[in-house]
Amino acid sequence: MTEPVQQQQWRSVARRMQRIVSGAQLLLPLTALGFGLLLSVIVTLAMLGGYGDASALLWTLCLAALGSLSAFLLGLYRLRGELIAPLARLEESVSQVCAGEPGATLSLDGTGVLGPMVSDLDSLNEELSELYEDMDSRVSRHTTRLAQKTASLKILYDVAASINQAQDLEELLLRFLRVLKEMVNGVAASVRLEQPDGTLRVIGSIGVNNEVLGEHEMLPLALCLCGKALSPGDVLCDNPAAHCVRQLRRAMFGRDEVEMVSVPLDYHGERLGMYNIYVRRPGISGREDILELLQTIGSHLGMAVAKQRSDYEARRLSIMEERTTLAHELHDSLAQTLASLRFQVRLLEDLLKQDGGSAAASKDAQRIRAGLDEAHTELRELLNSFRAPVDHRGLVSALEKLVDRFGRETGIHVLFQNECREPNLSSAEEMQILRVAQECLANIRKHAKAHTVRVLLSCRSAGPYSLLVEDDGVGFEDAAKQGRPGEHIGLSIMEERARRLGGNLRIESEVGEGTRVELNYQPKPGNRRLDKRWII
């Protein structure tokens, strides 16, 4: 199997050699040279053997030598012109290519028998040149794309850093308005934010003059002929552009000149605003990398808008919570004290209408004065860091003082029972339980007309806490909770305090059967009283 292949290779080489010899026109000189050399050998042998005429043999030898020399010189000339010189030029061209000069070529003129080889090498050289050019083009494109990616990463880094550092959202949006306009080589740009009512408010714009204008610098907005409000950054005209230029006295463009690229400010699928950038046609619709970058920047800035709105909402809710807490505290402290004073005043009026009531009226006046002093003291405590007035000795002592004061002021028989040796609660938990008890007693004072009141505090080891306040008063139905605003908010406040505490509040009452209010609370393992101070 191997031998026929070798024979084929030798036959192919022989044909190539024959083609080269015939192409270089070396067949005749080589034949003449061989014939002359053979004749010279024969004549020389004849002369040495003494055959024939010596003079004729000598002339024949000279002619054969002269013919061989002529054939040698002709063959050498043909060999040099057809093979050696083209081979030297080919070697030079190959050395130039190897030295990094892909543009080096070899002319087909004077290439002799190496013409086909030179043509093939020129084809290879051209393909190599094209590969070099394609490689340079690809390297250039990749370098440009890498530079764009680097610039994109820098922009995204600036956006991410600005989100955490920006104090003014509108200033942040205006700063990136110029960045986005320059990134796409835009003509003009504007930015808008969505308002709670769904409308888009113009924050700022950059016109053709490249001057950034804020909202306060461009009001009132110009009106287009069609009645559309235009900011200085809006340059796309639906009407004939030349007519709009004359009417608005600023540069305007038709849809065949510029196109609008919208960059939405989205966060979790919610549209929070919009950048509008106007670029000259054909625009950037085919640049997916630029469009993707714009969308990413829009998402990041949308996150900044959402963060700002979230912070604003958190501040608003915090203020509302503080106001609600203040209302609760005023209701549970100063308002109840004042309600007690009103009750005392009514009693004083009744006593003054009776004969001989001056002594009792004097005592009531003293109680009113003491109540006023206490109200003033509680008000100062509320204003002083809004600290809840819980006794430093704990919940039990505070409840005892509250019950004793209630009995002295109302004359109602009130009983306090403590079945909890050492309440292990935080100051916040104690304050909420105390406020519930205080509200219950205030409601009894104002509405119950009770003769007997019982306050029971009970707890178990690592178990639930229970506060029970019951009376034998007139009671009420569920409908009695409703009334004019501000009249019956005590029950709602108690329920809200129970929810805030993490417990549950149960209210049982029937008309003529009294009222029973029970608060049950299971403290969490981590809630322990470290001190007796709690700031709301």
Backbone torsions as a table, in degrees:
resi	resn	phi	psi	omega
1	MET	NA	-31.5	-178.1
2	THR	-78.8	-36.7	-174.6
3	GLU	-63.6	-47.5	177.5
4	PRO	-58.7	-35.9	178.5
5	VAL	-64.2	-42.4	177.5
6	GLN	-64.1	-40.2	177.8
7	GLN	-62.6	-41.1	177.0
8	GLN	-62.6	-39.8	179.0
9	GLN	-65.0	-42.4	178.9
10	TRP	-64.1	-40.6	178.5
11	ARG	-63.7	-38.7	178.3
12	SER	-65.3	-41.4	178.4
13	VAL	-65.3	-40.1	179.9
14	ALA	-62.7	-43.1	178.0
15	ARG	-62.5	-40.4	178.5
16	ARG	-64.8	-42.2	178.2
17	MET	-62.3	-43.8	178.6
18	GLN	-61.7	-40.1	179.1
19	ARG	-64.7	-41.7	-179.4
20	ILE	-65.2	-44.2	-178.4
21	VAL	-64.7	-43.3	-179.2
22	SER	-71.7	-36.7	179.4
23	GLY	-67.0	-34.8	178.2
24	ALA	-83.9	2.0	179.9
25	GLN	55.9	42.6	179.3
26	LEU	-98.0	-5.1	-176.2
27	LEU	-65.8	-45.4	-179.0
28	LEU	-66.6	-47.5	178.3
29	PRO	-62.5	-38.6	-179.7
30	LEU	-68.2	-38.6	178.4
31	THR	-64.9	-45.4	179.2
32	ALA	-62.9	-41.1	179.6
33	LEU	-64.2	-41.2	179.2
34	GLY	-67.3	-41.3	178.9
35	PHE	-65.0	-41.1	179.8
36	GLY	-65.5	-40.7	179.6
37	LEU	-66.7	-38.5	178.9
38	LEU	-66.6	-41.5	179.0
39	LEU	-65.4	-38.6	178.9
40	SER	-64.2	-38.8	179.3
41	VAL	-66.9	-41.7	-179.0
42	ILE	-65.8	-45.9	-179.9
43	VAL	-63.3	-39.5	-179.7
44	THR	-63.9	-43.3	178.2
45	LEU	-64.6	-36.9	178.9
46	ALA	-67.7	-39.7	179.4
47	MET	-67.4	-39.7	179.9
48	LEU	-69.6	-30.8	179.5
49	GLY	-86.3	-6.1	179.4
50	GLY	75.7	26.7	178.5
51	TYR	-93.0	138.1	174.1
52	GLY	74.0	-176.3	-178.8
53	ASP	-77.6	124.3	-177.0
54	ALA	-64.0	-36.9	-177.7
55	SER	-68.2	-42.1	-179.9
56	ALA	-67.0	-38.5	178.9
57	LEU	-64.6	-36.5	179.6
58	LEU	-65.5	-42.9	177.9
59	TRP	-63.8	-38.1	178.6
60	THR	-64.2	-40.1	178.8
61	LEU	-63.8	-39.9	179.5
62	CYS	-65.7	-42.4	-179.7
63	LEU	-65.6	-39.2	179.2
64	ALA	-65.3	-41.0	178.7
65	ALA	-64.6	-41.1	179.6
66	LEU	-65.0	-40.8	178.3
67	GLY	-66.1	-40.1	179.3
68	SER	-64.0	-40.6	179.7
69	LEU	-65.0	-40.4	179.4
70	SER	-65.3	-42.5	178.9
71	ALA	-64.4	-36.5	179.2
72	PHE	-66.0	-43.9	179.8
73	LEU	-65.6	-40.6	178.4
74	LEU	-64.6	-43.1	178.5
75	GLY	-64.3	-38.7	178.6
76	LEU	-64.8	-40.3	179.1
77	TYR	-64.1	-45.2	179.1
78	ARG	-65.5	-37.9	180.0
79	LEU	-64.6	-39.6	180.0
80	ARG	-69.5	-44.4	-175.6
81	GLY	-74.5	-33.0	-174.1
82	GLU	-97.4	-18.1	-173.8
83	LEU	-131.5	-50.7	-172.1
84	ILE	-70.0	-50.7	-178.5
85	ALA	-63.2	-48.3	175.9
86	PRO	-58.9	-36.6	179.2
87	LEU	-65.5	-38.1	177.7
88	ALA	-65.8	-43.0	177.8
89	ARG	-65.0	-38.1	178.2
90	LEU	-64.0	-39.8	177.9
91	GLU	-63.4	-40.7	178.0
92	GLU	-62.4	-44.3	179.5
93	SER	-63.1	-41.5	179.2
94	VAL	-64.3	-40.0	178.7
95	SER	-64.2	-35.9	177.5
96	GLN	-66.6	-41.2	178.1
97	VAL	-63.4	-43.4	179.3
98	CYS	-66.3	-26.6	178.7
99	ALA	-80.9	1.5	177.3
100	GLY	97.0	23.7	177.5
101	GLU	-113.6	80.4	-176.0
102	PRO	-68.4	-15.1	-179.8
103	GLY	-80.8	-6.6	-179.0
104	ALA	-69.2	128.8	179.6
105	THR	-130.4	165.3	-179.4
106	LEU	-121.5	125.9	179.9
107	SER	-68.6	145.4	-179.9
108	LEU	-77.1	-13.1	177.1
109	ASP	-73.6	131.9	176.5
110	GLY	72.9	24.6	179.0
111	THR	-91.1	-9.0	176.0
112	GLY	62.4	-140.9	-178.0
113	VAL	-71.9	-9.9	178.6
114	LEU	-88.1	8.0	-179.3
115	GLY	-54.9	-50.8	178.1
116	PRO	-59.9	-39.7	179.3
117	MET	-65.6	-41.5	179.1
118	VAL	-64.2	-39.4	178.4
119	SER	-62.7	-42.8	177.9
120	ASP	-64.1	-40.6	179.1
121	LEU	-66.5	-36.5	176.5
122	ASP	-63.7	-39.0	177.2
123	SER	-63.0	-44.0	177.3
124	LEU	-62.6	-38.4	-180.0
125	ASN	-65.8	-40.1	177.9
126	GLU	-64.4	-43.8	177.5
127	GLU	-61.9	-39.0	177.8
128	LEU	-64.7	-39.8	177.6
129	SER	-62.8	-41.9	178.1
130	GLU	-64.0	-38.5	177.2
131	LEU	-63.8	-40.8	177.0
132	TYR	-61.1	-46.0	-179.2
133	GLU	-64.2	-43.1	178.6
134	ASP	-63.4	-39.5	178.5
135	MET	-65.0	-42.1	177.3
136	ASP	-62.0	-41.3	179.7
137	SER	-64.2	-42.8	178.9
138	ARG	-65.5	-42.2	178.3
139	VAL	-61.6	-41.0	179.1
140	SER	-64.4	-43.3	179.1
141	ARG	-63.8	-43.8	179.5
142	HIS	-65.5	-36.4	177.4
143	THR	-64.6	-43.5	178.1
144	THR	-63.4	-43.6	179.4
145	ARG	-64.8	-38.5	177.9
146	LEU	-64.2	-39.9	176.9
147	ALA	-64.0	-39.3	177.7
148	GLN	-65.4	-41.4	178.1
149	LYS	-62.9	-39.7	178.4
150	THR	-63.3	-44.8	177.5
151	ALA	-63.3	-39.1	178.7
152	SER	-63.8	-43.6	178.5
153	LEU	-63.0	-37.9	178.5
154	LYS	-64.1	-42.6	178.8
155	ILE	-63.4	-44.8	179.7
156	LEU	-63.9	-37.4	177.2
157	TYR	-64.6	-42.3	178.1
158	ASP	-62.3	-40.7	179.5
159	VAL	-63.4	-47.8	-178.8
160	ALA	-62.1	-41.3	179.0
161	ALA	-67.9	-37.1	-178.3
162	SER	-69.1	-31.4	-180.0
163	ILE	-60.7	-40.7	-177.0
164	ASN	-81.3	-22.4	-173.4
165	GLN	-105.4	-18.3	-173.1
166	ALA	-68.7	133.5	175.4
167	GLN	-97.5	-30.3	-178.3
168	ASP	-118.0	116.1	-177.5
169	LEU	-65.3	-42.1	-177.8
170	GLU	-66.0	-37.5	176.5
171	GLU	-63.4	-38.9	177.5
172	LEU	-63.6	-44.6	-179.4
173	LEU	-65.8	-37.9	178.7
174	LEU	-68.3	-36.0	179.3
175	ARG	-64.5	-43.6	-180.0
176	PHE	-79.2	-12.3	172.6
177	LEU	-61.2	-45.3	177.9
178	ARG	-68.3	-38.1	-179.8
179	VAL	-61.0	-46.1	-178.8
180	LEU	-67.8	-38.1	179.3
181	LYS	-63.9	-44.6	-179.7
182	GLU	-71.2	-28.9	-178.0
183	MET	-66.0	-35.9	-179.0
184	VAL	-106.0	9.4	-179.8
185	ASN	55.6	49.0	-176.6
186	GLY	-78.4	162.9	178.0
187	VAL	-84.5	-43.4	-179.4
188	ALA	-155.3	168.9	-178.1
189	ALA	-160.0	157.6	176.6
190	SER	-149.9	158.9	179.8
191	VAL	-133.2	138.8	-178.9
192	ARG	-132.6	150.7	176.5
193	LEU	-120.1	141.4	179.4
194	GLU	-79.7	136.2	-179.5
195	GLN	-96.4	165.8	-180.0
196	PRO	-55.9	-28.6	-179.9
197	ASP	-85.0	3.2	177.5
198	GLY	94.5	-9.0	179.3
199	THR	-81.1	159.5	178.4
200	LEU	-102.9	121.8	179.3
201	ARG	-98.9	131.6	180.0
202	VAL	-72.8	122.2	178.5
203	ILE	-90.7	-40.1	-179.3
204	GLY	-175.8	173.2	-177.9
205	SER	-157.5	161.1	172.2
206	ILE	-125.9	119.8	179.5
207	GLY	-87.3	-168.6	-179.7
208	VAL	-64.0	-28.8	179.8
209	ASN	-77.2	2.4	175.6
210	ASN	65.4	24.3	178.0
211	GLU	-100.7	126.9	-179.0
212	VAL	-81.3	126.0	178.4
213	LEU	-118.6	132.5	175.2
214	GLY	-87.0	174.6	-176.7
215	GLU	-59.7	-41.7	-176.7
216	HIS	-72.4	-14.3	-177.3
217	GLU	-95.4	-6.8	-174.6
218	MET	-126.5	14.4	175.4
219	LEU	-91.9	142.6	-1.9
220	PRO	-76.6	151.5	179.5
221	LEU	-71.2	147.1	177.0
222	ALA	-72.5	151.3	178.6
223	LEU	-108.7	133.2	175.9
224	CYS	-74.5	168.9	179.4
225	LEU	-62.2	-28.5	179.5
226	CYS	-83.6	1.9	179.4
227	GLY	90.5	4.0	-179.3
228	LYS	-82.1	135.7	178.3
229	ALA	-76.1	129.4	-176.8
230	LEU	-120.1	131.7	169.4
231	SER	-87.9	165.3	178.1
232	PRO	-58.9	-20.5	178.8
233	GLY	-85.1	-7.6	178.9
234	ASP	-90.2	112.5	-176.1
235	VAL	-122.8	1.4	-180.0
236	LEU	-88.0	122.4	-172.1
237	CYS	-112.6	127.8	176.7
238	ASP	-80.1	-24.5	178.0
239	ASN	-90.1	175.7	175.9
240	PRO	-54.6	124.7	-171.6
241	ALA	-60.7	-40.8	-177.5
242	ALA	-62.3	-39.8	179.6
243	HIS	-66.1	-41.5	179.0
244	CYS	-65.3	-35.0	178.4
245	VAL	-62.4	-42.3	179.8
246	ARG	-67.3	-38.0	-176.3
247	GLN	-77.8	-42.8	-177.1
248	LEU	-89.1	-14.8	177.9
249	ARG	59.2	38.7	172.0
250	ARG	-155.2	163.4	-173.7
251	ALA	-63.5	128.2	175.1
252	MET	-132.2	155.4	-175.4
253	PHE	-133.8	150.4	175.6
254	GLY	-86.7	170.4	-179.1
255	ARG	-67.4	-20.4	176.9
256	ASP	-80.4	-7.7	-179.5
257	GLU	-104.6	-43.6	-178.4
258	VAL	-130.3	159.6	172.1
259	GLU	-130.2	154.2	-177.7
260	MET	-99.2	128.5	175.9
261	VAL	-106.7	120.5	-178.7
262	SER	-98.9	131.4	176.7
263	VAL	-117.1	100.3	-177.9
264	PRO	-74.1	145.0	173.2
265	LEU	-98.3	94.1	-174.8
266	ASP	-109.7	151.9	172.2
267	TYR	-148.6	116.1	-178.1
268	HIS	53.3	44.0	175.9
269	GLY	79.9	0.2	-179.1
270	GLU	-100.9	127.8	179.3
271	ARG	-80.2	116.7	-176.7
272	LEU	-108.0	-14.2	-178.2
273	GLY	179.0	-173.3	-175.1
274	MET	-158.5	133.7	166.3
275	TYR	-98.3	133.3	172.9
276	ASN	-117.8	117.8	-178.4
277	ILE	-118.5	130.9	-178.4
278	TYR	-104.0	121.4	-178.3
279	VAL	-123.4	150.6	178.7
280	ARG	-71.4	144.0	178.0
281	ARG	-67.9	147.6	13.5
282	PRO	-80.1	4.7	174.6
283	GLY	75.8	-157.4	-176.0
284	ILE	-122.7	23.8	-177.1
285	SER	-63.5	-26.4	179.3
286	GLY	-90.3	-4.9	-179.2
287	ARG	-93.2	88.3	-178.1
288	GLU	-65.3	-33.2	-179.4
289	ASP	-66.1	-40.8	179.2
290	ILE	-68.0	-43.2	179.6
291	LEU	-63.1	-40.0	178.2
292	GLU	-64.7	-39.9	178.2
293	LEU	-64.3	-42.0	179.3
294	LEU	-62.4	-41.3	178.7
295	GLN	-64.0	-39.5	179.4
296	THR	-65.6	-43.5	177.7
297	ILE	-61.8	-41.9	177.8
298	GLY	-60.4	-39.2	178.6
299	SER	-65.1	-42.5	179.2
300	HIS	-64.3	-45.0	179.4
301	LEU	-68.5	-32.3	173.2
302	GLY	-61.4	-36.2	175.7
303	MET	-64.1	-38.0	178.0
304	ALA	-65.0	-41.1	178.2
305	VAL	-63.7	-44.1	179.3
306	ALA	-63.2	-39.5	178.4
307	LYS	-63.1	-42.9	-179.7
308	GLN	-64.2	-41.1	179.2
309	ARG	-68.9	-37.6	177.6
310	SER	-64.0	-42.3	177.5
311	ASP	-62.6	-41.4	179.3
312	TYR	-64.0	-43.0	179.8
313	GLU	-65.4	-38.5	178.2
314	ALA	-63.3	-42.6	177.7
315	ARG	-63.4	-41.1	-179.8
316	ARG	-63.6	-44.7	178.8
317	LEU	-65.4	-35.8	178.2
318	SER	-63.8	-42.2	178.6
319	ILE	-64.8	-41.9	178.8
320	MET	-63.5	-40.9	179.3
321	GLU	-64.8	-40.7	178.1
322	GLU	-63.9	-40.2	178.9
323	ARG	-66.1	-40.6	178.2
324	THR	-63.4	-43.2	178.7
325	THR	-62.9	-41.5	178.1
326	LEU	-62.5	-41.2	178.2
327	ALA	-62.9	-41.2	178.0
328	HIS	-62.3	-45.4	-177.3
329	GLU	-66.3	-40.2	177.8
330	LEU	-64.9	-38.5	179.4
331	HIS	-66.3	-40.3	-174.4
332	ASP	-83.4	-11.9	-178.0
333	SER	-119.6	-78.3	-174.4
334	LEU	-67.1	-40.4	-178.0
335	ALA	-64.8	-40.2	179.6
336	GLN	-69.2	-36.0	176.8
337	THR	-63.4	-42.4	178.8
338	LEU	-67.3	-36.3	176.3
339	ALA	-62.2	-38.8	176.7
340	SER	-62.8	-40.0	178.7
341	LEU	-63.2	-38.7	178.3
342	ARG	-63.3	-40.4	178.4
343	PHE	-62.2	-41.9	178.9
344	GLN	-65.4	-37.2	179.3
345	VAL	-64.4	-40.7	177.6
346	ARG	-62.0	-41.7	177.6
347	LEU	-62.8	-40.5	179.3
348	LEU	-62.9	-40.2	179.3
349	GLU	-63.8	-40.8	179.1
350	ASP	-64.5	-40.2	-180.0
351	LEU	-67.4	-38.8	-179.6
352	LEU	-66.6	-25.8	178.7
353	LYS	-76.3	-17.8	-180.0
354	GLN	-90.2	157.2	178.0
355	ASP	-76.6	140.1	177.0
356	GLY	70.2	26.4	-178.6
357	GLY	-97.8	16.4	-176.6
358	SER	-68.8	-38.7	-179.2
359	ALA	-65.7	-46.2	177.9
360	ALA	-64.2	-37.9	178.9
361	ALA	-63.4	-36.6	177.9
362	SER	-62.9	-42.8	178.4
363	LYS	-64.2	-41.4	177.8
364	ASP	-63.0	-37.3	178.3
365	ALA	-63.8	-37.7	177.5
366	GLN	-65.3	-41.3	178.0
367	ARG	-64.0	-38.9	177.9
368	ILE	-62.8	-42.3	179.0
369	ARG	-63.0	-41.6	177.7
370	ALA	-64.1	-39.0	178.4
371	GLY	-65.0	-38.9	177.4
372	LEU	-64.1	-42.2	177.6
373	ASP	-61.4	-41.4	179.7
374	GLU	-65.7	-39.9	178.1
375	ALA	-62.3	-41.3	178.4
376	HIS	-63.8	-40.8	179.0
377	THR	-63.8	-44.5	179.8
378	GLU	-64.2	-37.4	178.5
379	LEU	-63.7	-42.1	177.6
380	ARG	-63.7	-36.5	178.0
381	GLU	-65.9	-40.1	178.1
382	LEU	-64.2	-39.9	179.9
383	LEU	-73.0	-25.5	179.4
384	ASN	-85.4	87.6	178.2
385	SER	62.4	11.5	174.4
386	PHE	55.2	46.3	-177.9
387	ARG	-88.3	134.4	-179.8
388	ALA	-73.6	132.9	-176.5
389	PRO	-79.8	70.0	174.9
390	VAL	-94.9	133.5	-178.8
391	ASP	-59.7	140.7	-176.7
392	HIS	-67.7	-16.4	179.1
393	ARG	-86.8	-3.0	173.3
394	GLY	116.2	-174.9	-173.7
395	LEU	-67.9	-41.3	-175.9
396	VAL	-61.7	-45.3	179.9
397	SER	-64.4	-39.5	179.4
398	ALA	-64.8	-40.2	178.8
399	LEU	-66.6	-39.9	177.9
400	GLU	-59.7	-45.3	179.1
401	LYS	-64.2	-40.7	-179.7
402	LEU	-63.6	-44.5	-179.4
403	VAL	-66.7	-41.6	179.8
404	ASP	-63.4	-42.2	178.9
405	ARG	-65.5	-40.1	179.6
406	PHE	-61.8	-44.6	-179.9
407	GLY	-64.4	-41.1	-179.8
408	ARG	-65.5	-38.7	-175.4
409	GLU	-78.4	-32.5	-174.6
410	THR	-103.4	-22.0	-175.6
411	GLY	76.9	6.1	179.2
412	ILE	-81.6	140.8	177.0
413	HIS	-73.1	114.9	-176.8
414	VAL	-123.5	136.7	-176.8
415	LEU	-121.4	126.7	176.5
416	PHE	-109.5	124.5	179.2
417	GLN	-119.5	127.5	-179.8
418	ASN	-114.6	113.7	176.1
419	GLU	-111.7	25.3	-179.5
420	CYS	-128.6	111.8	-174.5
421	ARG	-67.3	-58.1	-176.1
422	GLU	-132.4	89.3	177.6
423	PRO	-59.9	126.3	-178.7
424	ASN	-108.4	75.5	-176.0
425	LEU	-124.4	157.9	173.2
426	SER	-76.6	164.8	-179.5
427	SER	-63.8	-33.0	178.4
428	ALA	-65.9	-42.5	179.4
429	GLU	-66.1	-42.6	178.9
430	GLU	-61.1	-40.5	-178.3
431	MET	-64.5	-42.0	-179.4
432	GLN	-64.8	-43.0	179.0
433	ILE	-64.3	-42.0	178.8
434	LEU	-62.1	-40.7	-179.1
435	ARG	-66.1	-36.5	177.1
436	VAL	-62.9	-45.9	178.3
437	ALA	-61.9	-40.1	-179.3
438	GLN	-64.7	-40.2	179.5
439	GLU	-68.5	-38.9	177.6
440	CYS	-60.3	-47.9	179.7
441	LEU	-64.2	-35.8	178.1
442	ALA	-65.1	-40.4	178.4
443	ASN	-66.3	-38.9	177.4
444	ILE	-62.7	-42.0	-179.8
445	ARG	-60.3	-42.1	-171.9
446	LYS	-86.6	-31.9	-168.2
447	HIS	-125.6	-26.4	-164.7
448	ALA	-76.0	-33.8	-172.9
449	LYS	55.6	44.1	-174.6
450	ALA	-87.2	159.5	175.0
451	HIS	-106.7	-27.0	-178.0
452	THR	-138.7	139.2	178.7
453	VAL	-132.3	139.0	175.9
454	ARG	-124.3	131.4	176.1
455	VAL	-118.3	121.5	-176.5
456	LEU	-124.7	125.2	174.2
457	LEU	-114.7	122.8	-178.2
458	SER	-136.7	151.9	177.0
459	CYS	-157.5	159.6	177.0
460	ARG	-121.1	162.6	179.6
461	SER	-63.8	119.6	-178.6
462	ALA	56.4	23.5	-178.3
463	GLY	-116.4	-165.2	-176.2
464	PRO	-77.8	157.4	173.9
465	TYR	-103.8	146.4	-179.1
466	SER	-137.9	133.0	174.6
467	LEU	-120.6	121.2	-178.6
468	LEU	-119.4	127.1	175.2
469	VAL	-128.0	118.3	-179.4
470	GLU	-136.1	151.4	-179.1
471	ASP	-140.4	168.2	178.7
472	ASP	-108.8	35.1	-175.5
473	GLY	-82.3	-158.3	-173.2
474	VAL	-76.1	-19.7	-179.0
475	GLY	69.9	-175.4	179.1
476	PHE	-161.1	163.7	172.6
477	GLU	-99.4	170.3	-179.5
478	ASP	-60.1	-35.0	-178.9
479	ALA	-66.0	-20.5	-179.1
480	ALA	-70.3	-13.7	178.4
481	LYS	-70.1	-21.5	-175.0
482	GLN	-91.5	143.1	-180.0
483	GLY	-174.3	-162.5	178.4
484	ARG	-66.9	151.0	-179.4
485	PRO	-54.8	129.1	177.7
486	GLY	94.3	-9.0	-176.8
487	GLU	-81.9	-43.2	-173.3
488	HIS	-125.1	49.4	179.2
489	ILE	-91.0	-6.6	-177.5
490	GLY	-62.1	-43.8	-179.8
491	LEU	-63.8	-40.9	178.3
492	SER	-64.2	-38.0	179.4
493	ILE	-66.1	-39.6	177.9
494	MET	-63.1	-43.3	178.3
495	GLU	-63.0	-38.9	178.9
496	GLU	-67.9	-37.1	177.2
497	ARG	-64.5	-39.2	178.4
498	ALA	-63.6	-42.3	177.7
499	ARG	-64.4	-42.0	179.4
500	ARG	-63.5	-35.3	179.4
501	LEU	-73.1	-25.9	-176.3
502	GLY	95.9	13.6	178.9
503	GLY	-109.6	-163.8	178.2
504	ASN	-136.1	146.6	-176.5
505	LEU	-117.1	129.9	179.3
506	ARG	-121.4	127.5	-178.0
507	ILE	-119.8	122.3	179.5
508	GLU	-123.6	126.8	-178.7
509	SER	-157.8	143.9	172.5
510	GLU	-136.6	150.2	-178.5
511	VAL	-63.0	124.0	179.5
512	GLY	83.6	-3.8	-176.0
513	GLU	-113.6	5.3	179.4
514	GLY	84.0	-174.5	-175.5
515	THR	-134.9	144.7	178.7
516	ARG	-131.2	119.7	178.4
517	VAL	-117.6	124.4	-178.4
518	GLU	-129.2	125.8	176.8
519	LEU	-108.5	123.6	176.7
520	ASN	-115.4	134.1	-175.9
521	TYR	-145.3	129.0	175.6
522	GLN	-105.2	106.4	-177.2
523	PRO	-68.0	150.1	176.4
524	LYS	-79.8	155.2	-176.4
525	PRO	-60.3	-29.7	-175.5
526	GLY	-86.3	-8.7	-176.9
527	ASN	-85.0	103.5	178.9
528	ARG	-133.2	145.6	-176.6
529	ARG	-83.6	111.7	177.5
530	LEU	-92.2	-31.1	176.2
531	ASP	-152.2	-178.8	-175.6
532	LYS	-107.0	23.2	-178.9
533	ARG	-113.7	138.2	176.7
534	TRP	-148.2	121.0	178.5
535	ILE	-100.4	125.8	-177.8
536	ILE	-74.1	NA	NA
